[in-house]
Amino acid sequence: MKHRPTTATILTHNMCHNLEQVKKLSNHLPTWAVIKANAYGHTITAALEGFAKSEGIALLEIENAQLARSLGWEKKILMLEGAFFQSDYADYDELQCDFVIHQKEQMIWLSDYMKSLSSHKADMLVRRCEVWLKLNSGMNRLGFMPTEYLAAFDLLKNLGFRVHHLTHFANADVAGDADLSLTSCPKPRVQDQWKLFKETIQDLEGLISAANSAALLHHPYTHGDFTRPGIMLYGAAASGRFAEIASYGLKPTMRLQSKVIAIQNLQAGEHVGYGGRFIADQLSQIAVIACGYADGYPRHAPNGTPVWICANERMPAGRMAPIAGRVSMDMITIDITGLPVQVGDDVELWGEHLPIDDVASAAHTVGYELMCALSPRVKISITKE
Amino acid sequence: MKHRPTTATILTHNMCHNLEQVKKLSNHLPTWAVIKANAYGHTITAALEGFAKSEGIALLEIENAQLARSLGWEKKILMLEGAFFQSDYADYDELQCDFVIHQKEQMIWLSDYMKSLSSHKADMLVRRCEVWLKLNSGMNRLGFMPTEYLAAFDLLKNLGFRVHHLTHFANADVAGDADLSLTSCPKPRVQDQWKLFKETIQDLEGLISAANSAALLHHPYTHGDFTRPGIMLYGAAASGRFAEIASYGLKPTMRLQSKVIAIQNLQAGEHVGYGGRFIADQLSQIAVIACGYADGYPRHAPNGTPVWICANERMPAGRMAPIAGRVSMDMITIDITGLPVQVGDDVELWGEHLPIDDVASAAHTVGYELMCALSPRVKISITKE
């Protein structure tokens, strides 16, 4: 029984390569390879292979932490949002995960959990699991206020934990210090967040993790002790603009492919698809591809969004063709006027020939969203070469 | 081990109810309940329960046709896009599926497949599987041109099949015949597609299936012999505008829920989230919800997109609150200034209190996309009440 011809290939050798680039850029600091959201759609299996040389993995789904352990991952795991329920601590304990504490209830749950343990078991816990205390340095999403931070730190130390320091930047994709001086720079600025973070933790022991992909690339003073790359490990840009990362030698890690399943011949003036959004301005040919928004292709993609027609004996170099008509649930239509395309031809929706960022930009989103949106009905295969 | 508190509940009683509404609107014609894309994210299991009274189900993933048979579905199945590969016909034969033929290669594959069968087995096939021949009546996506249609019909009849007629409308969500006379009506118009379809098949025997949800609601002359409702079975509008269907008594079939996992207090002038898109204009409170675009929530949702805070002892009537700041991969931030919200409170992202269409409209998309985008990390439960 064959699936629809809509398939994703995960390129673990490129994941390895991207991790190496991270290491080079950050003076070989330890990394938390971020593999939340099923490794941004790449699967945990592929991530453990691609990021085998990372010192740690970071995620937020306890079931995937369990999966990683069951697949043999013995190095560090960081639960990026910490506990959602008090019972999560028993799982962290068993799976030997470091975890974030970002708000008071999580400390109360932890305190209560420790009271339920024998002193021997409580000793085990604080040896097995380290705490990463999160500061809200201005993003106003997760983390303690600077005024609350020291008390939280002391409480966790008193429980016996090793406590480290973590924060997250809101605008690290605004590249370079020159940009940062612009009044048009969105707030809060990296340099302001960093200053507040450093001031808050200045007298406290513990390691620092602050640099996401964009900070890793553009703000080296934030690298700290443990970098936290996500999107760049998957060969895409935090900003969604491929140009931002083109010079860093990152490689694509996901190829989404499908096939041409039909071809239509149009007269000038004829329309294509829902809403009739594309109108042929001449005798035209339209190819229909078996991939739509229910596969994870962005419905917002406008006419002109590129699709790569793979090399074949009729087109030995391959060719780009533009989307023509609204993306449907299960299909995309592209303008192939004048090209020798046939039913059954392979196309690449993103991958080595077409950066995922280019598709994302066209659809006014970021590569993250496209990777994560890959649907379960897309058959995934993992390859090392 | 507990999952993140991001869960979807599938309301099969409302799926039943919506099917009943379809039946009432269409004079109790037989229906193909469209359950492609994992029943628009609702699961095949829920669909077979919710649409148990449908005469048939229609989809395009052969593995889900197999699943439906293995779950005990004995009535008709229609493969909406027909064969992607020649080998699909053996599966249709085994699973006893009707199938669409929309282009020539599919006929060649079918012809070749039948030649590989004994005459007894070929006889069995044409008794078990009926063909739905698809006309391209102007949408220019799938289907034969009117000039090719008769030859295709004859060829399939000569193979021994019962052959029926199918087409698809590009603009059926433009409501009412009044609208259709407007020059601003997108092309092709339902009435023009219908006329061409009827003219093409006028001398041919076979049943007719043409009406998708929007045609079912707005263009009753297209109902034919077998309606083909999709989105309305799931309580949403083809256009993405809930007002379009508000008067038809359709009910929501999916509730997406999560919890507040943090609360931040902001000074006037402070920013929230990536890009600092929300700026507090007064002392404000922001609640962080464990749901983001990697769960299937639309990243395009702007500030102001509604989120429902479920009733609790502090807010017995529940309350709507607006999104404040960009949707992140795993989190949404909402403005709860002045509301007695606490960490752990339940929220509904869409469902009975908040039509999925309202969220879709805010994000410039349609409910279809949101349902289909529901991610595997969202825990789904199915309920009958």
Interface residues (C-beta under 8 A of the other chain):
Chain A: M1 K2 H3 R4 P5 K36 A37 N38 Y40 L60 E61 I62 E63 Q66 E81 F84 F85 S87 D88 D91 H102 Q103 E105 N136 G138 M139 N140 R141 L142 M145 A170 N171 P186 K187 P188 K259 I261 A262 I263 Q264 N265 L266 E270 H271 V272 G273 Y274 G275 G276 R277 I279 I286 V288 A290 Y293 A294 G296 R299 H300 G325 S328 M329 D330 M331 T333 V343 G344 H364 T365 V366 Y368 E369 C372 A373 S375 P376 R377
Chain B: M1 K2 H3 R4 P5 K36 A37 N38 Y40 L60 E61 I62 E63 Q66 E81 F84 F85 S87 D88 D91 H102 Q103 E105 N136 G138 M139 N140 R141 L142 M145 A170 N171 P186 K187 P188 K259 I261 A262 I263 Q264 N265 L266 E270 H271 V272 G273 Y274 G275 G276 R277 I279 I286 V288 A290 Y293 A294 G296 R299 H300 G325 S328 M329 D330 M331 T333 V343 G344 H364 T365 V366 Y368 E369 C372 A373 S375 P376 R377
